Amino acid sequence: MSDQKNSRAWLLLMPSAAIYIVAFFLPLALLAIASFMPSELAGGKPNAMLTLGHYRAFFQDGVTGAIFLSTVRLAIVVTIACLLLGYPLALYMRRSSPRHRAILLLIVVSPLLTSVIVRNVAWLLVLGREGLINAALRAAGLIDAPLPLVYNTFGVVVGVTHVYLSFLVLPVFGSLLAINPAIEESAASLGASPFQVFIRVTLPLTLPGAIAGATLVFILTMGVYLTPVIMGGSFVTTLPMVITDLIRNQFEWSKASAFAIILLFFVTLIMILSQQIEKGFSGFQEERN
């Protein structure tokens, strides 16, 4: 009887498994094969000799490795910015009334409902040389020349943080709602100050959600393309921009495939590391509850 149930369960999984195979695993396999082919044989000729040259170029050309590190730094800065802004916001949402909570959730999620072009153009109007911030500062007599708020790393961080903040707020908010209020009340009744309750009870119990959200923000930032192009101009270069240029302008399909595989491998390592850390804190949370 159990074998029959298992077979039925596998039958239910077959449609989604077929979609994953056709839409994800098969293209990924073709991408991996193309990454080992010389550029002139990227179309997949039968006599193509496989090579590791594109992978070596990533680490030895003196440019791509530096761009990759700058992409990692950008992802770290955006993740920290989302943590500093999103965690207090999630705490405030937890203590808000249902009406205010719904309004805040709508504000947090609203960037995802807006076109990426519209968002970035709006930020250009706010942060540009003649934008609202520079105009207000000059009108107040605080500055004589416009501040460089766009076409640099700062502008990219602002634009990316604006849209990816929701990916951190929602997991943290979910972790906060999962905390049993009796635990915090017990700590307070034993003489712990509100700060001690937060440090010793609330923060450890919400770390799995914070780690999951931070990992998601980091991974998404590693693959972001359009916002650095618009907000960074020609002054900020990320690895996705390099991969796009290799395909669009240089027609280096195999080299672009190799760079994409390296990026995917790095992101996978981050996910595995994050999962292991999250498991440790989840076990701690179960013990405390």
N, C-alpha and C positions, 0 to 999 in steps of 0.2 A: 504493500500500500504506500509506504514511504517512497519507494522507487518511482511509483507512478506519479506521486506529487512532485518529486524532483524533476521528472521528465516534463511535466506540465510547466513547471517554473522555468525550465530552460527554453521551452517553446515561447513563453512570454518574453524572454530576453532576446530571442533571435532577431526580431525587427530592429531593435536599437543597436544590437551588436553588428548587424549588417550595415547600418548607417555609419557607425564608428569606423568599421573596416574600410568602407568605400570613401568616406569623407575625411578621415583622419589618418589611419594607419597606412593605407596604400599611398597617399601623397607623401607621407613622411618617409616611407621606404624609398620612393622615387627620389626624394630630396637627398637622402643619405647616399644613394648610388651616384647621383649627379655630382655630389661634393668630392668624389674621388676621381672624377674624370678630368682630363686636360680641358682647357677652355675651348679649344677648337673641336673637341669631341663631346661637348656637353649634351648633344642631341642623343647620345647613346648608340654609337655605331658598334657593330659586333666586335670589331678588332680594337676597340678602345683599351688602352693600357691604363690601369688604375694608378693613381698617384696621391701622395700626401702633400703635394706642393702647396695647395691652397690652405691647408691647416698650418703648415710651416710659415706661410706668408702672414698669417694672422699674428703670429708671435714674433716674427723676425723682420717685418717691413718697417718697423720703427714708428708707424703711424696708427695702425689699427689697434694695437694693444693699448696705446695711450687713449684713443677714443673710447675703447671698451672701459678702461678705468674711470674716465670722466663720466661715462654713462652710469657706472656703478655708484660714483659719488653723487650724481644727480638723484639717483633712486634712494640713496641713504638720506640725503637732505630732505627730499619730499616725504619720506616715511617719518622722519623725526618731526617735520612740520605738521603732518597729519596727526601724530601722537599728541603733540603739545596742544593742538587745537581741538582734536576730536575727543580725547578722553575727558577733559572738563565739560565739554558739551554733552557727552553721554551721561555724565553724573548729573548735570542740571536737568536733562530730560527725564531721568529716573525720578527726580524729586518734584517734577512739574505736575500740574493737573492734567487730566486726560486731554482737555481741549488744547492747552499750550503744547503738550507733547505731540499732538497731531500736527499742529502748525510747524513746530520745529522739525518734525520728520519730513514734512513737505518741503521745507526750505533746504534741508540736507540733501534730499533726493532730487530736487529740481534741476541741478546741473546735468543729471543724466537724461533728463527729458528735453534738453536743449541741444541744438546742433553744435558740433564742435567748432564750426566756422563762426557761428553767432557768438559763442562764448568768447572765443579768442579776439574777435573784432571788438566786442564790448570791453574786454580788458585793455585793448589798445587805446580805446577812447578814454579809459580811466587812467592808465599809467603812462600814456604817450607824452612827448615833449610839450604838447599843447593840451594834454588831457586834464581831467578834473582835478587830480591831486596837485600837479604842478601849477595849474592856474590858481587853485586855492592858496597854495603856499606863497606864490608870488603876490597875490592880492593882499595877503596878510603881512607881506614884507619879510618873510622868513628866509627866502632864497632870492638870489639875483639871477641865477641861470637854472634852466630846467634840470631836474635830477634824472640820471639815466636809469629809469625803472623798467624799460623794455629793451629788446634786442640784446639781452644778456642772460646770464644764468638766473638772476633774480626774477626776471619776467617769466622765464620758463617754470621756475619753482611755483610762482603764484598761480599760473595758469593750470598746471598739473594738480597742485594741491586742491584747487577749487573743485575740481571734478572728482578726484579720488578720495576726498575727505569722507564721503558717504561710505566707502568700502571699509573704513576703520570704525566710524561711529556705530554702524549697525551691529557688527559683531560684539563690540564692547557693551553696547546698550543691551544686547541679548544676554550677555554674561551678568550684567548688573541685575537684570530682572530675574535671573535664575538663582540669585543669592537668597537664602532664607533670612528674612529680617530678624528672626529670633537670634541668629548668631551675633549680629552686630549689637542687638539689644543686650545680650548676655555680656558681651565685652564691655559695653558702657556701664552696665549695672555693677561690674566688678571694679570700676574706678578708672577705666581707660578714657582718655580724652578723645574728642572727635578726630583729632589728627592721628592718635594712636590706633583708633578703630580702623581708620582708612589704611594706614600703613601695614598693620598686622592682620587685618581681616579682609577688608574690601579689595585692596590692591592685589594680594596674592590670589584671591578667588576669581578675579577678572583677568588675570594674566593670560590664560588660554585664549580668551576672546581677543585680547590686545595683540597677542602674537599672531593669531590667525589673520586679523585685520592688517597688521603691519606687513606680514608676508604677502598678502594680496596686493597691497599698495606698492610694495617693492617690485613685485613681478610685473604688474601692469606698467609701472614707470620704466622698467627695463625695455619694454616693447613699445613705448609711446613714440609716435612719429610726427603727427601733424602739429601738435602744440609747440614742440621745439622749433619746427620750421617757421611758424608764424610769430611766436613770441621771442624766439631767439635770433631770427633773421639768419644771416650768414656767420654769426659770431658764436653759435652753439652747435656742436655736431655730436650726434649720438650714433650708436652702432646701427639701429634701424635705419637711420638716414644713409649710412654708408651702404648697407645692403640694398636699399632702394636705388641708390645711385648706380651700383654695380649692375642692376637689372635694367634700369631705364635708359641710362646713358652709355654705359660701357659694354652692355650685353655680355657680362661675365657671369653667366648663369651658374657655372660650377663653383666659382669662388664665392658668389653670394650664397649658394647652398651650404658651403662649408662654414661660412660665418654664421649662418642661421642655425646650423647644427650645434656649433659651439655655444651660441646664445641659449639654445634650448637645453643643452647639457648643463650649463651654469644654473639656469632657472630650476631645473629638476633637482640639482644638488641643494639649492636653497629650500625648495619644498620639502625634501627629505629631512634636512636639518631642522626646519621649523616644526615638522611633524613630530620628531623625536622630542624636541623641547616641550612642545604642547602636551604630549603624552605625560611627561613628567609632572607638569603643573596640573593636568587634569586628575592625576592620581592624588595629588595633594588636596585638590578641591573635594574629591570624594571622601577623603579622610576627615576633612574639616566639617563637611555636611553630615 
